[in-house]
Amino acid sequence: MKFSVTMLAASAVTAAAAAASEEHHHHHDHRFLRKSKAGKSSKGGKSSRYSKHSTLGRYGGSYSYSMSSTNSNSIRPGQSNIIHQMEHISVAPPKEPVVAALEPAEVKPSVEPEEEQLQEEEEDQIIIPPQLIGITELDTLNDPNSPQARALKWIMDEDAMGLDVKDEGWLQRYIMAAFYFATGGGDNWKECNAPKDNSQAAIDAANEKCSLEATQYKIGKLERVYGTKAWLSPVPVCEWASLACHDTDDSRKGTISQIEFESNGLVGKLIPELAYLSNLQFLILEKGKLSGSIPPGLGELPLIMLDLDYNELSGNIPDEIYDATTLQQIDLNNNKLTGTISPKIKQLKTLTFFQIDHNGMEGEIPKEMGDLKRLSIFTLTENNFIGVMPAEVCDNGLETLIADCEKVDCPCCTDCFEEDDA
């Protein structure tokens, strides 16, 4: 919203002058002030929930801060531009019963051209809460069609929960909203899509079409909350279906520990922001059409189970995944993965299940897999592995070990895959 005036007709001046004489001494300029890149205050802009927070501008990654103020006694719409540009005008009482004629006053532009240009540039800025700096790339948020930009717009302007960015749980709510948009929520998901609006009727209708719930794994004595509500509904994120939060029985205070979907029509790519769900233990996204690569940042999480089978994921298994030393199960069969098994797999001392069938992986089986003393199930059929199954693996006496025995010499395999079995 711009507050610039280039020309006024005499009639507009006349109408404004009366209002000016009545209100001039009772009001200050309540137009929004925004600090320009040059450090000057320029008038313009419009109120937004974004303006409460620090911002990251587009200008070389520099920071700027936006502030706005309003007053219940603000000038009526349509008057501010005129009154504040014409403070020098006064109307003397007429000497005769005739309407006084006013000379058109010279109206100066509200801002200098240079400042107006800066103002227009600032109006195009995307305003980012500081919690997202370093988590989501600025270029991504600059794209209004990106899942992250859509999630930010939703949580700042549309989410009926109205969380402040400083509230506990704001970040994971943003990440889950971005996950929703990135994986086809609202378009491809079969169940638990967001309500059409924030009316109670729409929320109830969305919840009726949501029957998903995460598996209740027993891990220690931690309390958990299991969600059953439609996504993006105005409840704590821990109550959204197919999620679980641990360490509490209070959904408002929980941190996401489990994301689980199977055959729900998930598409698109896994967002890298998942790596910032610092307590995520179970990532189970089966039987969808997820594509792209596995985010390397998942290796920084305390994952117990990584189950992404029956999708269309491609690229290597990132080396960083082998840094998730809490992993007990890796299930990546029926994707489009390539590359080799890294010797770093020896770090996964608690791994019991490793299934990578029906991919495009290659190379030899690393002898370091022999260090996985708890591994009981290892299947690697329908890949391009070659060589000999290491003696170190055979010596562990796995319960299930299945390979393409025509490609991999495996005297200790419990079964061999044949092309006719496909």
Backbone hydrogen bonds in HBPLUS format (Angstrom, degrees):
<---DONOR---> <-ACCEPTOR-->    atom                        ^
c    i                          cat <-CA-CA->   ^        H-A-AA   ^      H-
h    n   atom  resd res      DA  || num        DHA   H-A  angle D-A-AA Bond
n    s   type  num  typ     dist DA aas  dist angle  dist       angle   num
A0012-ALA N   A0009-ALA O   2.99 MM   3  5.27 121.4  2.35 102.9 117.4     1
A0013-VAL N   A0009-ALA O   3.05 MM   4  6.42 153.4  2.12 152.0 160.1     2
A0014-THR N   A0010-ALA O   2.93 MM   4  6.18 160.9  1.96 151.6 156.2     3
A0015-ALA N   A0011-SER O   3.03 MM   4  6.24 163.3  2.05 147.5 151.3     4
A0016-ALA N   A0012-ALA O   2.96 MM   4  6.06 151.1  2.04 142.2 150.6     5
A0017-ALA N   A0013-VAL O   2.88 MM   4  6.00 150.6  1.97 151.9 159.3     6
A0020-ALA N   A0016-ALA O   2.78 MM   4  6.00 145.5  1.90 148.7 160.3     7
A0021-SER N   A0017-ALA O   2.94 MM   4  6.22 159.1  1.98 156.0 158.7     8
A0022-GLU N   A0018-ALA O   3.26 MM   4  6.45 143.8  2.40 140.2 149.3     9
A0023-GLU N   A0019-ALA O   2.95 MM   4  6.04 153.3  2.03 148.3 155.2    10
A0024-HIS N   A0020-ALA O   2.66 MM   4  4.94 142.3  1.80 147.7 151.0    11
A0026-HIS N   A0023-GLU O   2.97 MM   3  5.26 163.2  2.00 116.6 121.7    12
A0044-GLY N   A0032-PHE O   3.34 MM  12  5.81 162.9  2.37 155.2 158.6    13
A0034-ARG N   A0042-SER O   3.37 MM   8  5.88 165.7  2.40 158.5 162.7    14
A0042-SER N   A0034-ARG O   3.38 MM   8  5.88 173.4  2.39 151.8 152.2    15
A0036-SER N   A0040-LYS O   2.87 MM   4  5.42 170.9  1.88 163.3 164.0    16
A0039-GLY N   A0036-SER O   2.88 MM   3  5.20 160.6  1.91 111.6 117.7    17
A0051-SER N   A0048-SER O   3.05 MM   3  5.43 138.8  2.22 106.0 115.7    18
A0052-LYS N   A0049-ARG O   3.35 MM   3  5.93 170.1  2.36 115.9 118.3    19
A0053-HIS N   A0050-TYR O   2.96 MM   3  5.88 171.4  1.96 134.1 135.9    20
A0055-THR N   A0064-SER O   3.21 MM   9  5.57 142.1  2.37 159.0 167.7    21
A0064-SER N   A0055-THR O   3.38 MM   9  5.57 164.8  2.41 130.1 134.5    22
A0057-GLY N   A0062-SER O   3.22 MM   5  6.00 139.5  2.39 155.5 166.1    23
A0062-SER N   A0059-TYR O   3.13 MM   3  5.82 166.5  2.15 119.9 124.1    24
A0074-SER N   A0071-ASN O   2.98 MM   3  5.27 142.1  2.13 126.5 123.1    25
A0079-GLN N   A0076-ARG O   3.10 MM   3  5.86 159.8  2.15 146.7 148.3    26
A0082-ILE N   A0079-GLN O   3.02 MM   3  5.46 121.5  2.37 109.3 123.6    27
A0083-ILE N   A0079-GLN O   2.84 MM   4  5.87 170.0  1.85 176.6 176.6    28
A0084-HIS N   A0080-SER O   3.22 MM   4  5.90 163.9  2.25 140.8 145.6    29
A0085-GLN N   A0082-ILE O   3.17 MM   3  5.28 140.4  2.33  99.7 111.2    30
A0086-MET N   A0083-ILE O   3.18 MM   3  5.32 153.2  2.25 103.1 111.1    31
A0089-ILE N   A0086-MET O   3.17 MM   3  5.74 170.5  2.18 119.7 122.7    32
A0098-VAL N   A0096-GLU O   2.51 MM   2  5.37 144.5  1.62 109.1  97.0    33
A0116-GLU N   A0112-GLU O   2.79 MM   4  6.02 155.2  1.85 158.5 167.1    34
A0117-GLN N   A0113-PRO O   2.96 MM   4  6.18 152.5  2.04 146.8 153.0    35
A0118-LEU N   A0114-GLU O   3.07 MM   4  6.39 157.8  2.12 143.9 149.9    36
A0119-GLN N   A0115-GLU O   2.74 MM   4  5.97 153.3  1.81 146.9 155.3    37
A0120-GLU N   A0116-GLU O   2.92 MM   4  6.19 157.5  1.97 148.4 153.1    38
A0121-GLU N   A0117-GLN O   2.99 MM   4  6.29 152.3  2.07 145.7 153.5    39
A0122-GLU N   A0118-LEU O   2.81 MM   4  6.09 154.6  1.87 150.7 158.2    40
A0123-GLU N   A0119-GLN O   2.93 MM   4  6.20 146.1  2.05 148.5 157.7    41
A0124-ASP N   A0121-GLU O   3.06 MM   3  5.29 141.6  2.22 100.9 112.0    42
A0125-GLN N   A0122-GLU O   2.98 MM   3  5.10 157.7  2.03 104.7 112.0    43
A0132-LEU N   A0129-PRO O   3.00 MM   3  5.86 165.8  2.02 127.5 131.2    44
A0133-ILE N   A0130-PRO O   3.19 MM   3  5.34 152.6  2.27 105.6 113.4    45
A0135-ILE N   A0132-LEU O   2.93 MM   3  5.05 163.0  1.96 124.3 126.8    46
A0136-THR N   A0132-LEU O   3.17 MM   4  5.82 166.0  2.19 155.6 155.0    47
A0140-THR N   A0137-GLU O   3.06 MM   3  5.24 123.5  2.40  98.7 112.9    48
A0141-LEU N   A0137-GLU O   3.15 MM   4  6.58 155.2  2.21 150.2 156.6    49
A0142-ASN N   A0138-LEU O   2.86 MM   4  6.09 137.0  2.05 147.7 160.9    50
A0143-ASP N   A0140-THR O   3.18 MM   3  5.42 150.8  2.27 102.4 111.0    51
A0146-SER N   A0143-ASP O   2.97 MM   3  5.49 167.4  1.99 121.4 125.6    52
A0150-ARG N   A0146-SER O   3.01 MM   4  6.24 162.4  2.05 156.7 161.9    53
A0151-ALA N   A0147-PRO O   2.88 MM   4  6.02 149.3  1.98 140.2 149.1    54
A0152-LEU N   A0148-GLN O   2.90 MM   4  6.15 155.7  1.96 147.9 154.1    55
A0153-LYS N   A0149-ALA O   2.99 MM   4  6.18 164.0  2.01 148.7 152.8    56
A0154-TRP N   A0150-ARG O   2.95 MM   4  6.11 156.5  2.01 142.9 149.9    57
A0155-ILE N   A0151-ALA O   2.93 MM   4  6.13 171.4  1.93 155.3 156.7    58
A0156-MET N   A0152-LEU O   3.02 MM   4  6.03 150.6  2.11 146.6 154.1    59
A0157-ASP N   A0153-LYS O   2.92 MM   4  5.73 155.2  1.98 145.9 152.3    60
A0158-GLU N   A0154-TRP O   2.80 MM   4  4.74 147.8  1.91 128.4 137.5    61
A0159-ASP N   A0154-TRP O   2.73 MM   5  5.75 138.4  1.90 164.0 158.8    62
A0162-GLY N   A0159-ASP O   3.13 MM   3  5.73 144.7  2.26 113.4 121.3    63
A0167-ASP N   A0164-ASP O   2.84 MM   3  5.25 160.2  1.88 116.3 123.2    64
A0170-TRP N   A0167-ASP O   3.18 MM   3  5.65 163.7  2.21 132.6 131.7    65
A0173-ARG N   A0169-GLY O   3.09 MM   4  6.12 145.1  2.21 142.9 152.5    66
A0174-TYR N   A0170-TRP O   2.96 MM   4  6.26 154.7  2.02 151.4 158.1    67
A0175-ILE N   A0171-LEU O   2.93 MM   4  6.23 162.3  1.96 153.9 158.6    68
A0176-MET N   A0172-GLN O   2.98 MM   4  6.06 158.7  2.03 139.8 145.4    69
A0177-ALA N   A0173-ARG O   2.98 MM   4  6.15 149.2  2.07 142.5 151.2    70
A0178-ALA N   A0174-TYR O   2.91 MM   4  6.21 156.3  1.97 152.0 158.5    71
A0179-PHE N   A0175-ILE O   2.88 MM   4  6.15 153.1  1.95 146.0 153.9    72
A0180-TYR N   A0176-MET O   2.93 MM   4  6.13 152.8  2.00 141.9 148.9    73
A0181-PHE N   A0177-ALA O   3.08 MM   4  6.43 163.7  2.11 152.4 154.6    74
A0182-ALA N   A0178-ALA O   2.85 MM   4  5.95 153.2  1.93 147.9 156.4    75
A0183-THR N   A0179-PHE O   3.03 MM   4  6.07 142.5  2.17 148.4 155.1    76
A0185-GLY N   A0180-TYR O   2.75 MM   5  4.85 149.1  1.85 168.7 158.0    77
A0267-VAL N   A0183-THR O   3.02 MM  84  4.70 165.7  2.04 115.4 120.0    78
A0187-ASP N   A0184-GLY O   3.00 MM   3  5.30 154.1  2.07 124.7 132.5    79
A0188-ASN N   A0184-GLY O   2.63 MM   4  4.86 166.8  1.64 149.2 153.4    80
A0189-TRP N   A0184-GLY O   3.24 MM   5  6.06 148.9  2.34 134.9 132.4    81
A0190-LYS N   A0264-ASN O   2.98 MM  74  5.18 148.2  2.08 127.5 132.9    82
A0192-CYS N   A0209-LYS O   3.42 MM  17  6.14 168.2  2.44 127.8 130.7    83
A0231-TRP N   A0192-CYS O   3.15 MM  39  5.93 173.2  2.15 133.7 135.0    84
A0203-ILE N   A0199-SER O   3.02 MM   4  6.33 158.7  2.07 153.7 160.1    85
A0204-ASP N   A0200-GLN O   2.90 MM   4  6.05 164.7  1.93 151.4 155.3    86
A0205-ALA N   A0201-ALA O   3.01 MM   4  6.18 155.9  2.07 143.1 149.8    87
A0206-ALA N   A0202-ALA O   2.99 MM   4  6.20 155.6  2.05 146.0 152.1    88
A0207-ASN N   A0203-ILE O   2.98 MM   4  6.21 158.5  2.03 151.3 157.2    89
A0208-GLU N   A0204-ASP O   3.04 MM   4  6.24 145.1  2.16 144.1 153.1    90
A0209-LYS N   A0206-ALA O   3.12 MM   3  5.30 138.7  2.30  99.3 110.7    91
A0210-CYS N   A0207-ASN O   3.16 MM   3  5.12 149.2  2.26 112.4 110.7    92
A0247-ASP N   A0223-GLU O   2.86 MM  24  5.22 116.2  2.27 158.3 159.8    93
A0225-VAL N   A0245-CYS O   2.75 MM  20  5.14 152.2  1.83 147.9 157.3    94
A0245-CYS N   A0225-VAL O   2.89 MM  20  5.14 153.6  1.96 143.7 152.5    95
A0227-GLY N   A0243-LEU O   2.96 MM  16  5.44 169.6  1.97 154.5 157.9    96
A0228-THR N   A0239-GLU O   3.08 MM  11  5.91 126.3  2.38 130.3 126.1    97
A0229-LYS N   A0239-GLU O   2.82 MM  10  5.78 162.6  1.85 162.5 163.2    98
A0241-ALA N   A0229-LYS O   2.73 MM  12  5.01 159.5  1.77 153.7 146.3    99
A0233-SER N   A0230-ALA O   3.38 MM   3  5.73 146.5  2.50 127.1 125.6   100
A0235-VAL N   A0233-SER O   2.74 MM   2  5.71 140.8  1.89 108.7  96.5   101
A0239-GLU N   A0236-PRO O   2.84 MM   3  5.64 164.7  1.86 126.4 131.7   102
A0240-TRP N   A0237-VAL O   3.02 MM   3  5.39 168.4  2.03 115.4 118.7   103
A0243-LEU N   A0240-TRP O   3.33 MM   3  6.04 141.1  2.49 140.2 140.6   104
A0260-GLU N   A0242-SER O   2.96 MM  18  5.20 154.4  2.03 152.8 158.6   105
A0244-ALA N   A0258-GLN O   3.07 MM  14  4.92 142.0  2.21 135.9 135.6   106
A0257-SER N   A0244-ALA O   2.80 MM  13  5.76 170.7  1.81 149.1 152.4   107
A0258-GLN N   A0244-ALA O   3.19 MM  14  4.92 141.3  2.35 144.7 137.9   108
A0246-HIS N   A0255-THR O   3.20 MM   9  6.09 146.7  2.32 162.7 156.6   109
A0253-LYS N   A0250-ASP O   3.03 MM   3  5.65 157.5  2.08 119.0 125.3   110
A0281-GLN N   A0257-SER O   2.82 MM  24  5.13 164.2  1.84 122.8 128.0   111
A0282-PHE N   A0257-SER O   3.01 MM  25  6.37 155.8  2.07 149.4 157.1   112
A0259-ILE N   A0282-PHE O   2.93 MM  23  6.23 157.3  1.99 158.8 165.3   113
A0284-ILE N   A0259-ILE O   2.86 MM  25  6.04 176.8  1.86 169.4 169.3   114
A0261-PHE N   A0284-ILE O   2.76 MM  23  6.18 153.4  1.83 153.6 162.4   115
A0286-GLU N   A0261-PHE O   2.82 MM  25  6.18 149.6  1.91 163.7 158.4   116
A0263-SER N   A0286-GLU O   3.10 MM  23  6.47 154.9  2.17 139.3 143.6   117
A0289-LYS N   A0266-LEU O   2.74 MM  23  5.98 169.0  1.75 169.1 172.1   118
A0291-SER N   A0268-GLY O   2.78 MM  23  5.77 164.2  1.81 151.4 156.7   119
A0274-LEU N   A0271-ILE O   3.26 MM   3  6.08 171.4  2.27 120.6 123.2   120
A0275-ALA N   A0272-PRO O   3.07 MM   3  6.00 165.2  2.09 125.8 128.9   121
A0276-TYR N   A0273-GLU O   2.90 MM   3  5.54 167.5  1.91 121.6 125.5   122
A0277-LEU N   A0274-LEU O   3.09 MM   3  5.61 163.5  2.12 120.2 120.7   123
A0280-LEU N   A0277-LEU O   2.96 MM   3  5.59 161.5  2.00 136.7 134.4   124
A0304-ILE N   A0281-GLN O   2.65 MM  23  5.10 178.4  1.65 139.8 139.2   125
A0305-MET N   A0281-GLN O   3.12 MM  24  6.55 164.4  2.14 160.4 164.0   126
A0283-LEU N   A0305-MET O   3.06 MM  22  6.27 172.1  2.06 161.4 162.1   127
A0307-ASP N   A0283-LEU O   2.93 MM  24  6.22 170.4  1.94 159.4 162.6   128
A0285-LEU N   A0307-ASP O   2.84 MM  22  6.23 154.6  1.91 166.9 175.5   129
A0287-LYS N   A0309-ASP O   3.08 MM  22  6.42 152.1  2.16 144.5 152.8   130
A0288-GLY N   A0310-TYR O   3.08 MM  22  6.51 132.5  2.32 142.4 155.9   131
A0312-GLU N   A0290-LEU O   2.78 MM  22  5.49 148.4  1.88 154.9 161.8   132
A0314-SER N   A0292-GLY O   2.83 MM  22  5.51 166.0  1.85 139.6 144.4   133
A0298-LEU N   A0295-PRO O   3.17 MM   3  5.92 168.3  2.18 121.5 125.0   134
A0299-GLY N   A0296-PRO O   3.01 MM   3  6.00 168.5  2.02 129.5 132.4   135
A0300-GLU N   A0297-GLY O   2.98 MM   3  5.60 168.8  1.99 120.1 123.6   136
A0301-LEU N   A0298-LEU O   3.13 MM   3  5.52 167.3  2.14 115.7 118.8   137
A0328-GLN N   A0304-ILE O   2.78 MM  24  5.23 172.2  1.78 137.1 138.3   138
A0329-GLN N   A0304-ILE O   3.13 MM  25  6.54 148.2  2.24 155.6 162.8   139
A0306-LEU N   A0329-GLN O   2.96 MM  23  6.22 164.1  1.98 156.1 160.8   140
A0331-ASP N   A0306-LEU O   2.88 MM  25  6.25 167.1  1.89 160.4 162.0   141
A0308-LEU N   A0331-ASP O   2.91 MM  23  6.19 148.8  2.01 163.3 171.6   142
A0310-TYR N   A0333-ASN O   2.99 MM  23  6.42 155.0  2.05 148.8 156.7   143
A0311-ASN N   A0334-ASN O   3.22 MM  23  6.61 132.4  2.46 143.0 156.1   144
A0336-LYS N   A0313-LEU O   2.73 MM  23  5.46 147.1  1.83 156.8 165.1   145
A0338-THR N   A0315-GLY O   2.97 MM  23  5.39 163.0  2.00 123.5 128.7   146
A0321-ILE N   A0318-PRO O   2.97 MM   3  5.57 150.9  2.05 115.4 123.1   147
A0322-TYR N   A0319-ASP O   3.03 MM   3  5.72 144.1  2.16 116.3 124.5   148
A0323-ASP N   A0320-GLU O   2.87 MM   3  5.24 158.9  1.92 112.2 118.1   149
A0324-ALA N   A0321-ILE O   3.10 MM   3  5.65 165.5  2.12 114.4 119.0   150
A0325-THR N   A0323-ASP O   2.88 MM   2  5.41 128.7  2.15 107.7  92.0   151
A0327-LEU N   A0324-ALA O   3.06 MM   3  5.94 169.1  2.07 131.7 133.2   152
A0352-THR N   A0328-GLN O   2.85 MM  24  5.36 174.6  1.85 134.1 135.8   153
A0353-PHE N   A0328-GLN O   3.21 MM  25  6.52 146.8  2.32 149.7 158.2   154
A0330-ILE N   A0353-PHE O   2.96 MM  23  6.15 161.1  2.00 148.4 153.9   155
A0355-GLN N   A0330-ILE O   2.97 MM  25  6.35 163.9  2.00 159.7 165.0   156
A0332-LEU N   A0355-GLN O   2.86 MM  23  6.05 166.1  1.88 175.6 171.6   157
A0334-ASN N   A0357-ASP O   2.84 MM  23  6.20 151.6  1.93 141.5 149.6   158
A0360-GLY N   A0337-LEU O   2.70 MM  23  5.55 151.1  1.78 159.8 169.9   159
A0362-GLU N   A0339-GLY O   2.88 MM  23  5.85 161.7  1.91 150.6 155.2   160
A0345-ILE N   A0342-SER O   3.00 MM   3  5.86 162.9  2.03 124.5 126.9   161
A0346-LYS N   A0343-PRO O   3.22 MM   3  6.27 176.8  2.22 127.7 128.0   162
A0347-GLN N   A0344-LYS O   2.99 MM   3  5.84 171.9  1.99 125.8 128.5   163
A0348-LEU N   A0345-ILE O   3.06 MM   3  5.72 167.0  2.07 121.3 125.1   164
A0349-LYS N   A0347-GLN O   2.96 MM   2  5.62 134.9  2.17 103.9  90.9   165
A0351-LEU N   A0348-LEU O   3.11 MM   3  5.48 168.6  2.12 117.1 120.3   166
A0376-SER N   A0352-THR O   2.99 MM  24  5.34 172.5  1.99 126.6 128.8   167
A0377-ILE N   A0352-THR O   3.18 MM  25  6.47 156.4  2.24 152.6 159.6   168
A0354-PHE N   A0377-ILE O   2.94 MM  23  6.24 157.0  1.99 151.9 159.5   169
A0379-THR N   A0354-PHE O   3.18 MM  25  6.71 151.0  2.27 150.0 158.5   170
A0356-ILE N   A0379-THR O   3.05 MM  23  6.33 171.1  2.06 164.8 165.4   171
A0358-HIS N   A0381-THR O   2.88 MM  23  6.23 147.0  1.99 137.3 148.1   172
A0359-ASN N   A0382-GLU O   3.28 MM  23  6.51 134.9  2.49 135.1 146.1   173
A0384-ASN N   A0361-MET O   2.68 MM  23  5.67 153.7  1.75 160.7 169.2   174
A0386-ILE N   A0363-GLY O   3.00 MM  23  5.83 155.4  2.06 134.7 140.1   175
A0369-MET N   A0366-PRO O   3.11 MM   3  5.97 170.0  2.12 121.2 124.3   176
A0370-GLY N   A0367-LYS O   2.88 MM   3  5.77 166.8  1.90 125.5 130.0   177
A0371-ASP N   A0368-GLU O   2.93 MM   3  5.60 167.4  1.94 118.8 123.1   178
A0372-LEU N   A0369-MET O   3.11 MM   3  5.57 165.5  2.13 113.8 118.2   179
A0373-LYS N   A0371-ASP O   3.06 MM   2  5.69 124.9  2.37 107.3  91.8   180
A0375-LEU N   A0372-LEU O   3.22 MM   3  5.51 158.7  2.27 108.3 114.7   181
A0399-GLU N   A0376-SER O   2.95 MM  23  5.05 117.0  2.36 119.2 136.1   182
A0400-THR N   A0376-SER O   2.93 MM  24  6.30 159.1  1.97 163.3 166.9   183
A0378-PHE N   A0400-THR O   2.93 MM  22  6.17 157.8  1.98 148.4 155.3   184
A0402-ILE N   A0378-PHE O   3.18 MM  24  6.69 151.8  2.26 145.9 154.2   185
A0380-LEU N   A0402-ILE O   3.06 MM  22  6.38 163.1  2.09 161.8 165.9   186
A0409-ASP N   A0387-GLY O   2.87 MM  22  6.28 156.3  1.93 158.6 158.5   187
A0389-MET N   A0409-ASP O   2.85 MM  20  6.08 169.6  1.86 158.6 157.4   188
A0393-VAL N   A0390-PRO O   2.99 MM   3  5.42 138.1  2.17 107.4 118.2   189
A0394-CYS N   A0390-PRO O   3.16 MM   4  6.59 163.5  2.19 151.4 155.6   190
A0395-ASP N   A0391-ALA O   2.86 MM   4  5.99 153.1  1.93 153.5 159.6   191
A0396-ASN N   A0393-VAL O   3.08 MM   3  5.55 154.7  2.14 111.7 119.3   192
A0397-GLY N   A0394-CYS O   3.15 MM   3  5.78 168.4  2.17 118.4 122.0   193
A0414-THR N   A0401-LEU O   2.82 MM  13  5.24 135.8  2.02 133.0 147.2   194
A0417-PHE N   A0403-ALA O   2.88 MM  14  5.91 171.2  1.88 150.5 153.2   195
A0407-LYS N   A0404-ASP O   2.89 MM   3  5.54 151.1  1.97 119.8 128.4   196
A0408-VAL N   A0404-ASP O   2.80 MM   4  5.87 161.6  1.83 157.2 162.8   197
A0413-CYS N   A0410-CYS O   3.31 MM   3  5.45 170.7  2.32 109.8 112.3   198
A0421-ASP N   A0418-GLU O   2.77 MM   3  5.31 154.7  1.83 116.5 125.2   199
A0422-ALA N   A0419-GLU O   3.16 MM   3  5.57 161.0  2.20 110.8 116.5   200
